[in-house]
Amino acid sequence: MDPDDMPVGRLLSRREVLVLLGAAAFAPPRRSQRSSLLPSCVARPRQTEGPYYVDERLNRSDIRSDPTSGVVSAGIPLALTFLVSQIAGDACRPLAGAQVDVWQCDAMGIYSDVTDPGFNTVGQKFLRGYQVTDQAGQAAFRTIYPGWYAGRTVHTHFKVRTPGTRARAAEFTSQIYFDDAVTDRVHALPPYAAKGSRAVRNARDGIFRRGGDQLLVVPREVRDGYEADFSLGLQLT
């Protein structure tokens, strides 16, 4: 690998964040406080990119549709907001200009633009896209609540990239998991219910067991679906 392609950022370990900011730094900001408070600095583990990542370079907030056909993925709407911050000295500051990529399966457990033993969706680009964080460190997406597929619990993939020193990119890749009780309620509704009950819950997922409890969100029910915030703090060198 070319040295200029090596990651130059890393996520703080839980121990480092506790030492640097104290346990109070883990308290998430209330939605009403977003305009006045910095995003929480929280420790998150890296997790596998998986086989379904495709760098589509789709700059869009609403990722539900296939841009080639206009067909919108069926499912319960989910407003997912990333709150990205940078550790700077003893402070947690919003990180503007970071590219946040999101990709996930649809309600039936299918990913777009890939081949798989169970499907071939090459050329379709639903449920993929990226946003660049604003001055408050926020990147907001309009998606659907993910479905499930064999061997995995319900999850959404993400990748954060930001320019580092000398134009070398800092990159962090992981996954978001969802509270089982909320997922049970959502998956009892159409179109999810047509697939049947999922076999793997969070605690039985081998990837979740490698730090997934730090990547867990509990979506809040709103008028037209659900919403969730996900905070992470990066240390860039």
Residue pairs with C-beta under 8 A, 6 or more apart in sequence:
4 166
4 167
4 168
5 168
5 169
6 168
7 169
7 170
7 171
7 172
8 164
8 165
8 168
8 169
8 170
8 236
8 237
9 162
9 164
9 170
9 171
9 172
9 234
9 235
9 236
9 237
10 172
10 234
10 235
10 237
11 43
11 44
11 45
11 46
11 172
11 232
11 233
11 234
11 235
12 20
12 41
12 43
12 87
12 233
12 234
12 235
13 43
14 43
14 214
16 43
16 235
17 25
17 26
17 41
17 42
17 43
17 87
17 233
18 25
20 41
20 87
20 90
21 41
21 90
21 92
25 40
25 41
25 42
25 92
26 40
26 41
26 42
27 40
28 40
28 42
28 229
28 231
29 37
29 38
29 39
29 40
29 83
29 231
31 229
34 83
34 136
34 138
35 136
38 85
38 91
38 92
38 93
38 94
38 137
39 83
39 84
39 85
39 92
39 94
39 136
39 137
39 138
39 231
39 233
40 83
40 85
40 92
40 231
40 233
41 85
41 87
41 92
41 231
41 233
42 214
42 231
42 232
42 233
43 214
43 233
44 174
44 211
44 214
44 215
44 232
45 174
45 210
45 211
45 214
45 215
46 172
46 173
46 174
47 173
47 174
47 175
47 207
47 210
47 211
47 212
47 215
48 173
48 175
48 207
49 157
49 159
49 173
50 157
50 175
51 114
52 103
52 105
52 111
52 114
52 157
53 103
53 157
53 159
54 103
54 112
54 113
54 114
54 128
55 101
56 113
56 125
56 128
56 129
57 130
58 67
58 125
58 128
58 129
58 130
59 129
59 130
59 131
59 132
60 67
60 129
60 130
60 131
61 129
61 131
61 140
61 141
61 142
62 129
62 141
62 142
62 143
63 102
63 126
63 127
63 128
63 129
63 141
63 142
63 143
64 72
64 73
64 75
64 77
64 126
64 127
64 142
64 143
64 144
65 71
65 72
65 73
65 126
66 73
66 112
66 124
66 125
66 126
67 125
68 123
68 124
68 125
69 124
71 126
73 106
73 107
73 126
73 127
73 144
74 106
74 107
74 144
74 191
75 106
75 107
75 144
75 145
75 147
75 191
75 192
76 144
76 145
76 186
76 189
76 192
76 225
76 226
77 142
77 143
77 144
77 145
77 224
77 225
77 226
78 142
78 143
78 144
78 145
78 219
78 225
78 226
78 227
78 228
79 140
79 141
79 142
79 222
79 225
79 226
79 227
79 228
80 102
80 140
80 141
80 143
80 156
80 176
80 227
80 228
80 230
81 138
81 139
81 140
81 141
81 227
81 228
81 229
81 230
82 100
82 131
82 133
82 138
82 139
82 140
82 141
82 158
82 160
82 229
82 230
82 231
82 232
83 94
83 136
83 137
83 138
83 229
83 230
83 231
83 232
84 94
84 95
84 98
84 100
84 133
84 137
84 138
84 139
84 160
84 231
84 232
84 234
85 92
85 93
85 94
85 95
85 137
85 231
85 232
85 233
85 234
86 92
86 93
86 94
86 95
86 233
86 234
86 235
86 236
87 233
87 234
87 235
92 233
93 137
94 133
94 135
94 136
94 137
94 138
95 133
95 137
95 162
95 234
96 133
96 134
96 135
96 136
96 137
97 132
97 133
97 162
97 163
98 132
98 133
98 137
98 139
98 160
98 161
98 162
98 234
99 130
99 131
99 132
99 133
99 160
99 161
99 162
100 130
100 131
100 132
100 133
100 139
100 158
100 159
100 160
101 128
101 129
101 130
101 158
101 159
101 160
101 161
102 128
102 129
102 130
102 141
102 143
102 156
102 157
102 158
103 111
103 127
103 128
103 156
103 157
103 158
104 111
104 127
104 143
104 146
104 155
104 156
104 157
105 111
105 127
105 146
105 147
105 148
105 149
106 112
106 126
106 127
106 144
106 146
106 147
107 144
107 145
107 146
107 147
107 191
107 192
107 195
108 147
108 191
108 194
108 195
109 147
109 148
109 149
109 150
109 195
110 116
110 118
110 119
110 121
110 147
110 149
111 121
111 127
112 121
112 124
112 125
112 126
112 127
112 128
113 121
113 122
113 123
113 124
113 125
113 128
114 121
114 122
115 121
115 122
127 143
127 144
129 141
131 139
131 140
131 141
132 139
133 139
143 156
145 154
145 178
145 183
145 186
145 192
145 219
145 225
145 226
146 154
146 155
146 156
146 178
147 154
147 187
147 192
147 195
148 154
148 187
148 195
148 198
148 200
150 199
150 200
151 200
152 200
152 205
152 207
153 177
153 198
153 200
153 201
153 202
153 204
153 205
153 208
154 177
154 178
154 183
154 198
155 175
155 176
155 177
155 178
155 205
155 207
155 208
156 175
156 176
157 173
157 174
157 175
157 176
158 173
158 174
158 175
158 176
158 230
159 171
159 172
159 173
160 171
160 172
160 173
160 232
160 234
161 169
161 170
161 171
161 172
162 169
162 170
162 234
162 236
163 169
163 170
164 170
164 236
164 237
165 237
170 234
170 236
172 232
172 234
174 215
175 207
175 212
175 215
176 215
176 216
176 217
176 230
177 202
177 208
177 212
177 215
177 216
177 217
178 216
178 217
178 218
178 219
178 228
179 216
179 217
179 218
179 219
180 201
180 202
182 218
182 219
182 226
183 198
186 192
186 226
187 193
187 195
187 197
187 198
202 208
202 212
202 216
203 209
205 212
217 228
217 229
217 230
218 228
219 226
219 227
219 228
220 226
220 227
220 228
